[in-house]
């Protein structure tokens, strides 16, 4: 009679899977540090527009490489090809729900024209910030400053990726939306493209530590939602889009 516990094969697979996942994250971190070191002299050598274009493309390709490797080893599966429909469209705000720390990596990997909003302290960090400064990512020093930078970037043909929840989702279906994205749309006269991120994994959600192994494989996919025109009433538009997400986010 076979007395081996049924869960034993799964337990045997956990250590190598955990190690592989940590190696993937370590590799992503090392690539990020290397690109920031390369970006430092490029900030001085390249004209602003050239640096912005090269910086954003390099970050997009690096994130795309991360997802390709993660998919090849069977750890992380991502389907965001739906984003290709507007990847080259200038002056567009892309908003999404925010279940995981990996959300920005997923969207930016398919949107090489896009910028993200980042903490000002990270942008100014000498080790972590040069790549973001080269790509002209948007600092969140203040609401007014963030809006001005974002509007200018959109008018120059960039895209903006934003998560109106402000942080990873802790309340289902979404956290309350912050209206900054709608205010930017108003001043830039830019349309807002809704995107839904679907996952059945808790990995890197709020409160999930990097070292904890989730159920595998970890899957993410993207659905394209409605496009909203800018409104003079930014608060009303924000509430409308928040309600749209409350009805459209898939419950897991």
VOGU-3710 file (C-alpha; in Angstrom, 3 decimals, decimal comma):
1> xxxxxxxxxx> 0,000/0,000/0,000  1,277/3,482/-0,925  1,351/5,525/2,287  2,954/8,645/0,746  0,860/11,704/1,618  -0,929/13,095/-1,428  0,427/16,557/-0,686  4,066/15,448/-0,675  4,805/16,036/-4,408  3,405/19,543/-4,072
11> xxxxxxxxxx> 5,615/20,151/-1,026  8,658/18,880/-2,884  8,037/21,353/-5,687  7,714/24,348/-3,388  11,411/25,037/-2,614  12,599/25,166/-6,266  9,517/27,182/-7,289  10,129/29,644/-4,462  13,793/29,977/-5,444  12,931/30,474/-9,105
21> xxxxxxxxxx> 10,432/33,194/-8,267  12,978/35,017/-6,101  15,558/34,753/-8,890  13,086/36,314/-11,320  12,523/39,247/-8,989  16,249/39,559/-8,306  16,936/39,614/-12,047  14,361/42,364/-12,508  16,010/44,367/-9,750  19,492/43,958/-11,216
31> xxxxxxxxxx> 18,321/45,016/-14,675  16,698/48,079/-13,103  19,890/49,057/-11,281  21,969/48,531/-14,442  19,635/50,686/-16,544  19,681/53,445/-13,929  23,482/53,478/-14,068  23,373/53,726/-17,876  20,704/56,436/-17,685  22,795/58,715/-15,507
41> xxxxxxxxxx> 25,163/59,901/-18,277  22,343/59,798/-20,846  20,517/62,450/-18,833  23,371/64,816/-19,681  24,185/63,610/-23,199  20,748/63,257/-24,792  18,288/65,985/-25,730  15,142/65,938/-23,602  12,784/64,484/-26,228  15,281/61,849/-27,366
51> xxxxxxxxxx> 15,931/60,840/-23,768  12,215/60,610/-23,051  11,590/58,361/-26,062  14,604/56,096/-25,453  14,014/55,970/-21,703  10,401/54,877/-22,031  11,147/52,364/-24,753  13,981/50,811/-22,719  11,781/50,437/-19,624  8,978/48,936/-21,709
61> xxxxxxxxxx> 11,324/46,423/-23,327  12,889/45,485/-19,986  9,476/44,791/-18,463  8,479/42,865/-21,570  11,600/40,730/-21,168  10,706/40,032/-17,547  7,251/38,781/-18,527  8,669/36,699/-21,374  11,147/34,936/-19,092  8,580/34,486/-16,321
71> xxxxxxxxxx> 6,161/32,959/-18,813  8,800/30,694/-20,337  9,601/29,132/-16,961  5,909/28,750/-16,131  5,768/31,055/-13,123  3,873/34,105/-14,349  1,433/34,207/-17,238  0,357/37,549/-18,635  -1,959/38,361/-21,536  -2,035/42,082/-22,198
81> xxxxxxxxxx> -2,007/42,009/-26,000  -5,322/43,896/-26,046  -3,314/47,016/-25,164  -1,579/46,904/-28,550  -4,684/48,472/-30,128  -3,723/51,904/-28,759  -0,031/51,476/-27,891  1,014/54,213/-30,349  -1,860/56,616/-29,705  -0,599/59,981/-28,381
91> xxxxxxxxxx> -2,281/62,054/-25,696  -4,126/59,192/-23,987  -4,709/58,515/-20,284  -4,894/54,800/-19,461  -6,485/53,979/-16,109  -6,752/50,572/-14,472  -7,688/48,816/-11,258  -4,731/47,896/-9,064  -4,708/44,342/-7,637  -0,926/43,813/-7,592
101> xxxxxxxxxx> 2,520/45,418/-7,522  3,046/43,962/-10,996  0,270/45,997/-12,636  2,459/48,868/-13,822  5,023/46,418/-15,213  2,272/44,726/-17,196  0,797/47,895/-18,708  4,085/49,667/-19,445  5,490/46,538/-21,131  2,821/46,943/-23,849
111> xxxxxxxxxx> 2,691/50,769/-23,903  6,176/52,056/-24,813  4,920/55,643/-25,141  3,599/55,756/-21,582  4,730/57,407/-18,363  3,753/56,547/-14,802  3,267/58,706/-11,736  6,025/57,990/-9,210  6,869/59,064/-5,694  9,071/62,133/-5,879
121> xxxxxxxxxx> 11,540/60,586/-3,422  12,123/57,641/-5,786  12,594/59,865/-8,820  15,229/61,869/-6,939  16,998/58,785/-5,573  20,501/58,661/-7,131  20,370/54,876/-7,559  16,713/54,321/-8,466  15,766/57,606/-10,131  17,926/58,241/-13,237
131> xxxxxxxxxx> 15,912/55,902/-15,474  12,643/57,530/-14,410  14,101/61,014/-14,922  15,397/60,084/-18,376  11,923/58,780/-19,315  10,375/61,951/-17,824  8,052/60,048/-15,517  5,676/62,205/-13,518  6,627/63,144/-9,951  3,940/63,422/-7,296
141> xxxxxxxxxx> 5,553/66,320/-5,374  2,153/67,999/-5,129  -1,202/67,649/-6,845  -0,748/70,893/-8,785  2,784/69,978/-9,830  1,756/66,480/-10,869  -1,140/67,826/-12,935  1,063/70,389/-14,692  3,732/67,810/-15,574  1,173/65,261/-16,752
151> xxxxxxxxxx> -0,723/67,772/-18,891  2,504/68,955/-20,536  3,558/65,381/-21,261  0,202/64,484/-22,815  0,294/67,589/-24,994  3,736/66,511/-26,187  2,293/63,200/-27,390  2,931/60,977/-24,382  0,595/58,545/-22,697  -0,116/58,394/-18,989
161> xxxxxxxxxx> -0,748/55,200/-16,993  -2,636/55,821/-13,751  -4,266/53,805/-10,988  -7,108/55,948/-9,598  -7,267/53,847/-6,424  -3,910/55,360/-5,452  -2,689/52,111/-3,908  -3,304/48,407/-4,354  -6,872/47,259/-3,866  -7,871/46,555/-0,278
171> xxxxxxxxxx> -11,638/47,010/-0,631  -13,665/44,989/-3,096  -14,268/45,679/-5,893  -12,037/48,799/-5,748  -10,776/51,390/-3,315  -12,353/54,853/-3,585  -11,016/56,677/-6,647  -8,922/59,818/-6,403  -9,999/62,409/-9,010  -6,506/63,481/-10,108
181> xxxxxxxxxx> -6,700/61,498/-13,354  -9,957/63,231/-14,327  -8,462/66,633/-13,482  -5,501/65,901/-15,751  -7,906/64,823/-18,524  -9,839/68,090/-18,135  -6,789/70,337/-18,497  -5,091/68,259/-21,208  -8,378/67,624/-23,057  -7,265/63,997/-23,176
191> xxxxxxxxxx> -9,536/60,943/-23,389  -9,469/58,322/-20,647  -9,190/54,666/-21,657  -10,465/52,223/-19,048  -8,537/48,963/-18,632  -9,434/46,042/-16,370  -6,700/43,869/-14,863  -7,974/40,388/-14,032  -6,175/37,907/-11,793  -7,188/35,062/-9,520
201> xxxxxxxxxx> -3,888/35,253/-7,644  -3,248/37,154/-4,396  0,423/37,530/-5,358  1,873/40,937/-4,448  -1,511/42,304/-3,520  -1,699/44,588/-0,518  -0,109/42,807/2,443  1,416/39,977/0,368  5,203/39,821/1,056  7,714/39,302/-1,754
211> xxxxxxxxxx> 9,092/36,130/-0,184  5,759/34,290/0,100  5,059/31,705/-2,594  1,511/31,905/-4,012  -0,447/29,199/-5,830  1,143/28,647/-9,247  0,993/29,582/-12,027  0,252/33,250/-11,382  -1,961/34,599/-14,150  -2,847/38,135/-15,211
221> xxxxxxxxxx> -4,910/39,333/-18,141  -6,175/42,640/-19,460  -9,603/43,607/-20,762  -10,283/46,852/-22,587  -13,168/48,878/-21,242  -14,941/52,064/-22,260  -13,302/55,252/-23,376  -14,412/58,383/-21,532  -14,158/61,925/-22,858  -12,784/64,624/-20,543
231> xxxxxxxxxx> -15,282/66,679/-18,565  -15,241/70,122/-17,000  -16,575/68,466/-13,838  -13,611/66,270/-12,918  -15,160/65,035/-9,680  -18,342/63,886/-11,405  -16,337/62,103/-14,100  -14,207/60,395/-11,446  -17,342/59,160/-9,674  -18,807/57,909/-12,955
241> xxxxxxxxxx> -15,676/55,936/-13,801  -15,421/54,587/-10,250  -18,965/53,238/-10,564  -18,086/51,759/-13,949  -15,183/49,884/-12,351  -17,305/48,763/-9,407  -19,607/47,044/-11,894  -16,894/45,780/-14,240  -14,151/44,380/-11,994  -14,351/40,611/-11,865
251> xx> -14,884/39,145/-8,414  -12,560/36,277/-7,536
//
